[in-house]
Amino acid sequence: MERDRVVVGSPLGRWQTNCFVVGDRAAGSGVVIDPGEHGSAFVPQALERLGLTCDAILLTHGHLDHFWAAPELATSLDVPAFLHPDDRWLWDNPAAGFGDYPKEGIEAMFGLRWDPPDDRLQDLTDGQRLKLAGIDFDVRHNPGHTPGHVTFLGHGLADADYQFDLGRLATTDDVLFSGDLIFQGSIGRTDFPRGSYEQIVRSLAGTVLSLEDQTLILSGHGPDTTVGRERVANPFLVEAKALT
């Protein structure tokens, strides 16, 4: 029997950034999380295959590998793109995420002409609950990798149909879409402009350590994991625990 809720994921582009489509077939709609390079092809195909329309694009942060396709998709799908305002500087100029470059540097470096529709952009706030595609997502502000990095904790996904091959999945009601806050055995880099190691450790302590061990983590790069596994095996989470 086909399950209503579904999570489809694929690593996209040269940075192999995980893009997720999370939806509810009963509601007939879904959301897109972090549509990176080649997302403009992957996302419409996934939505069509699942029979879903799109309610919104959710961005964990403002690095180009996570929102490369967001402007094009926001326009073509006629949906808002949600981003924390502390990363608006990266939306305005993605090249700034690599250093002191003008906006035109993105075209020189990657062949991407950047002219996003600002009217599609909506702010995220810490503690906000988004009700999209029949699913509740809790937003937490987790600075460190970038100033405006957030995570999305999706609820009611224990019986979801997971359609990707990232690793060994756990069945869990809550799923943390962690972006580059935490990976299996590691964390996101903090040596990019406006990154902060001290902040990311505090973010780990405040968000990840408060979750149940069985909570599934779907990261921005690499395989899935669980909070329980990382609590024991991730040295950065062990360091964060000392702050609690």
Contacts in CASP RR format, 6 or more apart in sequence:
PFRMAT RR
TARGET T0000
AUTHOR 0000-0000-0000
METHOD contacts of the structure
MODEL  1
MERDRVVVGSPLGRWQTNCFVVGDRAAGSGVVIDPGEHGSAFVPQALERL
GLTCDAILLTHGHLDHFWAAPELATSLDVPAFLHPDDRWLWDNPAAGFGD
YPKEGIEAMFGLRWDPPDDRLQDLTDGQRLKLAGIDFDVRHNPGHTPGHV
TFLGHGLADADYQFDLGRLATTDDVLFSGDLIFQGSIGRTDFPRGSYEQI
VRSLAGTVLSLEDQTLILSGHGPDTTVGRERVANPFLVEAKALT
2 25 0 8 1.000
2 161 0 8 1.000
3 25 0 8 1.000
3 159 0 8 1.000
3 160 0 8 1.000
3 161 0 8 1.000
4 24 0 8 1.000
4 25 0 8 1.000
4 26 0 8 1.000
4 27 0 8 1.000
5 22 0 8 1.000
5 23 0 8 1.000
5 24 0 8 1.000
5 25 0 8 1.000
5 135 0 8 1.000
5 156 0 8 1.000
5 157 0 8 1.000
5 159 0 8 1.000
5 160 0 8 1.000
5 161 0 8 1.000
6 21 0 8 1.000
6 22 0 8 1.000
6 23 0 8 1.000
6 24 0 8 1.000
6 25 0 8 1.000
6 50 0 8 1.000
6 160 0 8 1.000
6 161 0 8 1.000
6 162 0 8 1.000
6 163 0 8 1.000
7 20 0 8 1.000
7 21 0 8 1.000
7 22 0 8 1.000
7 23 0 8 1.000
7 157 0 8 1.000
7 160 0 8 1.000
7 161 0 8 1.000
7 162 0 8 1.000
7 163 0 8 1.000
7 164 0 8 1.000
7 175 0 8 1.000
7 218 0 8 1.000
8 20 0 8 1.000
8 21 0 8 1.000
8 22 0 8 1.000
8 46 0 8 1.000
8 50 0 8 1.000
8 163 0 8 1.000
8 164 0 8 1.000
9 18 0 8 1.000
9 19 0 8 1.000
9 20 0 8 1.000
9 21 0 8 1.000
9 46 0 8 1.000
9 163 0 8 1.000
9 164 0 8 1.000
9 166 0 8 1.000
10 18 0 8 1.000
10 19 0 8 1.000
10 42 0 8 1.000
10 46 0 8 1.000
10 164 0 8 1.000
11 17 0 8 1.000
11 18 0 8 1.000
11 19 0 8 1.000
11 166 0 8 1.000
11 221 0 8 1.000
11 222 0 8 1.000
12 18 0 8 1.000
12 19 0 8 1.000
12 35 0 8 1.000
12 36 0 8 1.000
12 37 0 8 1.000
12 38 0 8 1.000
12 39 0 8 1.000
12 42 0 8 1.000
13 36 0 8 1.000
13 37 0 8 1.000
13 38 0 8 1.000
13 65 0 8 1.000
14 37 0 8 1.000
14 65 0 8 1.000
15 37 0 8 1.000
15 65 0 8 1.000
15 221 0 8 1.000
16 221 0 8 1.000
16 222 0 8 1.000
17 34 0 8 1.000
17 36 0 8 1.000
17 37 0 8 1.000
17 65 0 8 1.000
17 66 0 8 1.000
17 220 0 8 1.000
17 221 0 8 1.000
18 34 0 8 1.000
18 166 0 8 1.000
18 179 0 8 1.000
18 218 0 8 1.000
18 219 0 8 1.000
18 220 0 8 1.000
18 221 0 8 1.000
18 222 0 8 1.000
19 32 0 8 1.000
19 33 0 8 1.000
19 34 0 8 1.000
19 35 0 8 1.000
19 36 0 8 1.000
19 39 0 8 1.000
19 42 0 8 1.000
19 43 0 8 1.000
20 32 0 8 1.000
20 33 0 8 1.000
20 34 0 8 1.000
20 177 0 8 1.000
20 218 0 8 1.000
21 30 0 8 1.000
21 31 0 8 1.000
21 32 0 8 1.000
21 33 0 8 1.000
21 43 0 8 1.000
21 46 0 8 1.000
21 47 0 8 1.000
21 50 0 8 1.000
21 52 0 8 1.000
22 30 0 8 1.000
22 31 0 8 1.000
22 33 0 8 1.000
22 133 0 8 1.000
22 135 0 8 1.000
22 154 0 8 1.000
22 157 0 8 1.000
22 160 0 8 1.000
22 177 0 8 1.000
23 29 0 8 1.000
23 30 0 8 1.000
23 31 0 8 1.000
23 50 0 8 1.000
23 52 0 8 1.000
23 133 0 8 1.000
23 134 0 8 1.000
23 135 0 8 1.000
24 30 0 8 1.000
24 133 0 8 1.000
24 134 0 8 1.000
24 135 0 8 1.000
25 50 0 8 1.000
25 51 0 8 1.000
25 52 0 8 1.000
27 133 0 8 1.000
27 134 0 8 1.000
28 51 0 8 1.000
28 52 0 8 1.000
28 53 0 8 1.000
28 133 0 8 1.000
29 52 0 8 1.000
29 53 0 8 1.000
29 54 0 8 1.000
29 55 0 8 1.000
29 132 0 8 1.000
29 133 0 8 1.000
29 134 0 8 1.000
30 47 0 8 1.000
30 52 0 8 1.000
30 53 0 8 1.000
30 54 0 8 1.000
30 55 0 8 1.000
30 132 0 8 1.000
30 133 0 8 1.000
30 135 0 8 1.000
31 54 0 8 1.000
31 55 0 8 1.000
31 56 0 8 1.000
31 57 0 8 1.000
31 58 0 8 1.000
31 132 0 8 1.000
31 133 0 8 1.000
31 135 0 8 1.000
31 137 0 8 1.000
32 43 0 8 1.000
32 54 0 8 1.000
32 56 0 8 1.000
32 57 0 8 1.000
32 58 0 8 1.000
32 73 0 8 1.000
33 57 0 8 1.000
33 58 0 8 1.000
33 59 0 8 1.000
33 60 0 8 1.000
33 152 0 8 1.000
33 177 0 8 1.000
34 58 0 8 1.000
34 59 0 8 1.000
34 60 0 8 1.000
34 66 0 8 1.000
34 67 0 8 1.000
34 179 0 8 1.000
34 220 0 8 1.000
35 42 0 8 1.000
35 43 0 8 1.000
35 57 0 8 1.000
35 67 0 8 1.000
35 68 0 8 1.000
35 69 0 8 1.000
35 70 0 8 1.000
35 73 0 8 1.000
36 64 0 8 1.000
36 65 0 8 1.000
36 66 0 8 1.000
36 67 0 8 1.000
36 68 0 8 1.000
36 69 0 8 1.000
36 70 0 8 1.000
37 65 0 8 1.000
37 68 0 8 1.000
37 69 0 8 1.000
38 68 0 8 1.000
38 69 0 8 1.000
39 68 0 8 1.000
39 69 0 8 1.000
39 73 0 8 1.000
40 69 0 8 1.000
40 72 0 8 1.000
40 73 0 8 1.000
40 76 0 8 1.000
43 54 0 8 1.000
43 69 0 8 1.000
43 73 0 8 1.000
43 77 0 8 1.000
44 73 0 8 1.000
44 76 0 8 1.000
44 77 0 8 1.000
47 53 0 8 1.000
47 54 0 8 1.000
52 133 0 8 1.000
53 77 0 8 1.000
54 73 0 8 1.000
54 77 0 8 1.000
54 79 0 8 1.000
55 79 0 8 1.000
55 132 0 8 1.000
55 133 0 8 1.000
56 79 0 8 1.000
56 80 0 8 1.000
56 81 0 8 1.000
56 82 0 8 1.000
56 130 0 8 1.000
56 132 0 8 1.000
57 70 0 8 1.000
57 73 0 8 1.000
57 74 0 8 1.000
57 77 0 8 1.000
57 79 0 8 1.000
57 80 0 8 1.000
57 81 0 8 1.000
57 82 0 8 1.000
58 82 0 8 1.000
58 130 0 8 1.000
58 132 0 8 1.000
58 137 0 8 1.000
58 152 0 8 1.000
58 177 0 8 1.000
59 66 0 8 1.000
59 67 0 8 1.000
59 70 0 8 1.000
59 81 0 8 1.000
59 82 0 8 1.000
59 83 0 8 1.000
59 87 0 8 1.000
60 66 0 8 1.000
60 149 0 8 1.000
60 150 0 8 1.000
60 151 0 8 1.000
60 152 0 8 1.000
60 177 0 8 1.000
60 178 0 8 1.000
60 179 0 8 1.000
60 180 0 8 1.000
60 181 0 8 1.000
60 220 0 8 1.000
61 83 0 8 1.000
61 84 0 8 1.000
61 87 0 8 1.000
61 90 0 8 1.000
61 145 0 8 1.000
61 146 0 8 1.000
61 148 0 8 1.000
61 149 0 8 1.000
61 150 0 8 1.000
61 179 0 8 1.000
61 180 0 8 1.000
62 83 0 8 1.000
62 87 0 8 1.000
62 90 0 8 1.000
62 91 0 8 1.000
62 94 0 8 1.000
62 146 0 8 1.000
62 148 0 8 1.000
63 90 0 8 1.000
63 94 0 8 1.000
63 97 0 8 1.000
63 145 0 8 1.000
63 146 0 8 1.000
63 180 0 8 1.000
63 192 0 8 1.000
64 90 0 8 1.000
64 94 0 8 1.000
64 97 0 8 1.000
64 106 0 8 1.000
64 110 0 8 1.000
64 112 0 8 1.000
66 179 0 8 1.000
66 180 0 8 1.000
66 220 0 8 1.000
67 81 0 8 1.000
67 83 0 8 1.000
67 91 0 8 1.000
67 94 0 8 1.000
68 112 0 8 1.000
70 81 0 8 1.000
70 116 0 8 1.000
71 81 0 8 1.000
71 114 0 8 1.000
71 115 0 8 1.000
71 116 0 8 1.000
71 117 0 8 1.000
71 120 0 8 1.000
73 79 0 8 1.000
73 81 0 8 1.000
74 80 0 8 1.000
74 81 0 8 1.000
74 116 0 8 1.000
74 117 0 8 1.000
74 120 0 8 1.000
75 117 0 8 1.000
75 120 0 8 1.000
79 120 0 8 1.000
80 120 0 8 1.000
80 121 0 8 1.000
80 122 0 8 1.000
81 120 0 8 1.000
81 121 0 8 1.000
81 122 0 8 1.000
82 121 0 8 1.000
82 122 0 8 1.000
82 123 0 8 1.000
82 124 0 8 1.000
82 130 0 8 1.000
83 91 0 8 1.000
83 121 0 8 1.000
83 122 0 8 1.000
83 123 0 8 1.000
83 124 0 8 1.000
84 123 0 8 1.000
84 124 0 8 1.000
84 125 0 8 1.000
84 141 0 8 1.000
84 148 0 8 1.000
84 149 0 8 1.000
84 150 0 8 1.000
85 123 0 8 1.000
85 124 0 8 1.000
85 148 0 8 1.000
86 141 0 8 1.000
86 143 0 8 1.000
86 146 0 8 1.000
86 147 0 8 1.000
86 148 0 8 1.000
87 146 0 8 1.000
87 147 0 8 1.000
87 148 0 8 1.000
87 149 0 8 1.000
88 121 0 8 1.000
89 96 0 8 1.000
90 96 0 8 1.000
90 97 0 8 1.000
90 146 0 8 1.000
91 116 0 8 1.000
91 118 0 8 1.000
91 121 0 8 1.000
92 103 0 8 1.000
93 101 0 8 1.000
93 102 0 8 1.000
93 103 0 8 1.000
93 106 0 8 1.000
93 114 0 8 1.000
94 103 0 8 1.000
94 106 0 8 1.000
94 114 0 8 1.000
95 101 0 8 1.000
95 102 0 8 1.000
95 103 0 8 1.000
95 104 0 8 1.000
95 105 0 8 1.000
95 106 0 8 1.000
95 109 0 8 1.000
96 193 0 8 1.000
97 192 0 8 1.000
97 193 0 8 1.000
98 109 0 8 1.000
98 192 0 8 1.000
98 193 0 8 1.000
99 192 0 8 1.000
99 193 0 8 1.000
100 193 0 8 1.000
101 109 0 8 1.000
103 114 0 8 1.000
106 112 0 8 1.000
106 113 0 8 1.000
106 114 0 8 1.000
107 113 0 8 1.000
107 114 0 8 1.000
124 139 0 8 1.000
124 141 0 8 1.000
124 150 0 8 1.000
125 139 0 8 1.000
125 141 0 8 1.000
126 139 0 8 1.000
126 140 0 8 1.000
126 141 0 8 1.000
126 150 0 8 1.000
127 138 0 8 1.000
127 139 0 8 1.000
127 140 0 8 1.000
127 141 0 8 1.000
128 138 0 8 1.000
128 139 0 8 1.000
129 136 0 8 1.000
129 137 0 8 1.000
129 138 0 8 1.000
129 139 0 8 1.000
130 136 0 8 1.000
130 137 0 8 1.000
130 138 0 8 1.000
130 139 0 8 1.000
130 152 0 8 1.000
131 137 0 8 1.000
135 154 0 8 1.000
135 155 0 8 1.000
135 156 0 8 1.000
135 157 0 8 1.000
136 154 0 8 1.000
136 155 0 8 1.000
136 156 0 8 1.000
137 152 0 8 1.000
137 153 0 8 1.000
137 154 0 8 1.000
137 155 0 8 1.000
137 177 0 8 1.000
138 152 0 8 1.000
138 153 0 8 1.000
138 154 0 8 1.000
138 155 0 8 1.000
139 150 0 8 1.000
139 151 0 8 1.000
139 152 0 8 1.000
140 150 0 8 1.000
140 151 0 8 1.000
140 153 0 8 1.000
140 207 0 8 1.000
141 148 0 8 1.000
141 149 0 8 1.000
141 150 0 8 1.000
142 149 0 8 1.000
142 150 0 8 1.000
142 151 0 8 1.000
142 181 0 8 1.000
142 200 0 8 1.000
142 203 0 8 1.000
142 204 0 8 1.000
142 207 0 8 1.000
143 149 0 8 1.000
143 195 0 8 1.000
143 196 0 8 1.000
143 199 0 8 1.000
143 200 0 8 1.000
143 203 0 8 1.000
144 190 0 8 1.000
144 195 0 8 1.000
144 196 0 8 1.000
144 197 0 8 1.000
144 199 0 8 1.000
144 200 0 8 1.000
144 203 0 8 1.000
145 180 0 8 1.000
145 181 0 8 1.000
145 187 0 8 1.000
145 188 0 8 1.000
145 189 0 8 1.000
145 190 0 8 1.000
145 192 0 8 1.000
145 195 0 8 1.000
145 200 0 8 1.000
146 192 0 8 1.000
146 194 0 8 1.000
146 195 0 8 1.000
147 194 0 8 1.000
147 195 0 8 1.000
149 179 0 8 1.000
149 180 0 8 1.000
149 181 0 8 1.000
149 203 0 8 1.000
151 176 0 8 1.000
151 177 0 8 1.000
151 178 0 8 1.000
151 179 0 8 1.000
151 181 0 8 1.000
151 207 0 8 1.000
152 176 0 8 1.000
152 177 0 8 1.000
153 174 0 8 1.000
153 175 0 8 1.000
153 176 0 8 1.000
153 177 0 8 1.000
153 211 0 8 1.000
154 174 0 8 1.000
154 175 0 8 1.000
154 176 0 8 1.000
154 177 0 8 1.000
155 173 0 8 1.000
155 174 0 8 1.000
156 173 0 8 1.000
156 174 0 8 1.000
157 172 0 8 1.000
157 173 0 8 1.000
157 174 0 8 1.000
157 175 0 8 1.000
157 216 0 8 1.000
158 171 0 8 1.000
158 172 0 8 1.000
158 173 0 8 1.000
159 171 0 8 1.000
160 175 0 8 1.000
162 169 0 8 1.000
166 218 0 8 1.000
166 222 0 8 1.000
166 223 0 8 1.000
166 224 0 8 1.000
167 223 0 8 1.000
167 224 0 8 1.000
168 223 0 8 1.000
168 224 0 8 1.000
169 216 0 8 1.000
169 224 0 8 1.000
170 214 0 8 1.000
170 216 0 8 1.000
170 224 0 8 1.000
170 226 0 8 1.000
172 212 0 8 1.000
172 214 0 8 1.000
172 215 0 8 1.000
172 216 0 8 1.000
172 226 0 8 1.000
174 211 0 8 1.000
174 212 0 8 1.000
174 215 0 8 1.000
174 216 0 8 1.000
175 215 0 8 1.000
175 216 0 8 1.000
175 217 0 8 1.000
175 218 0 8 1.000
176 207 0 8 1.000
176 208 0 8 1.000
176 211 0 8 1.000
176 215 0 8 1.000
176 216 0 8 1.000
176 217 0 8 1.000
176 218 0 8 1.000
176 227 0 8 1.000
177 218 0 8 1.000
178 208 0 8 1.000
178 217 0 8 1.000
178 218 0 8 1.000
178 219 0 8 1.000
178 220 0 8 1.000
179 219 0 8 1.000
179 220 0 8 1.000
180 187 0 8 1.000
180 188 0 8 1.000
180 189 0 8 1.000
180 219 0 8 1.000
180 220 0 8 1.000
180 221 0 8 1.000
181 187 0 8 1.000
181 188 0 8 1.000
181 200 0 8 1.000
181 203 0 8 1.000
181 204 0 8 1.000
181 207 0 8 1.000
181 208 0 8 1.000
182 188 0 8 1.000
182 204 0 8 1.000
182 208 0 8 1.000
182 217 0 8 1.000
182 219 0 8 1.000
182 230 0 8 1.000
182 234 0 8 1.000
182 236 0 8 1.000
182 237 0 8 1.000
183 219 0 8 1.000
183 220 0 8 1.000
183 221 0 8 1.000
183 222 0 8 1.000
183 225 0 8 1.000
184 217 0 8 1.000
184 219 0 8 1.000
184 222 0 8 1.000
184 223 0 8 1.000
184 224 0 8 1.000
184 225 0 8 1.000
184 229 0 8 1.000
184 230 0 8 1.000
184 234 0 8 1.000
185 225 0 8 1.000
185 230 0 8 1.000
185 233 0 8 1.000
185 234 0 8 1.000
185 235 0 8 1.000
185 236 0 8 1.000
186 234 0 8 1.000
186 236 0 8 1.000
187 200 0 8 1.000
187 204 0 8 1.000
187 234 0 8 1.000
187 236 0 8 1.000
188 200 0 8 1.000
190 196 0 8 1.000
190 197 0 8 1.000
190 199 0 8 1.000
190 200 0 8 1.000
200 236 0 8 1.000
201 236 0 8 1.000
201 239 0 8 1.000
201 240 0 8 1.000
201 243 0 8 1.000
202 240 0 8 1.000
202 243 0 8 1.000
204 236 0 8 1.000
204 237 0 8 1.000
204 240 0 8 1.000
205 240 0 8 1.000
205 241 0 8 1.000
205 243 0 8 1.000
205 244 0 8 1.000
206 240 0 8 1.000
206 244 0 8 1.000
208 217 0 8 1.000
208 227 0 8 1.000
208 230 0 8 1.000
208 237 0 8 1.000
208 240 0 8 1.000
209 227 0 8 1.000
209 231 0 8 1.000
209 237 0 8 1.000
209 240 0 8 1.000
209 241 0 8 1.000
209 244 0 8 1.000
211 227 0 8 1.000
212 227 0 8 1.000
213 226 0 8 1.000
213 227 0 8 1.000
213 228 0 8 1.000
213 231 0 8 1.000
214 226 0 8 1.000
214 227 0 8 1.000
214 228 0 8 1.000
215 226 0 8 1.000
215 227 0 8 1.000
215 228 0 8 1.000
216 224 0 8 1.000
216 225 0 8 1.000
216 226 0 8 1.000
217 224 0 8 1.000
217 225 0 8 1.000
217 226 0 8 1.000
217 227 0 8 1.000
217 230 0 8 1.000
218 224 0 8 1.000
219 225 0 8 1.000
230 237 0 8 1.000
231 237 0 8 1.000
231 238 0 8 1.000
231 241 0 8 1.000
END
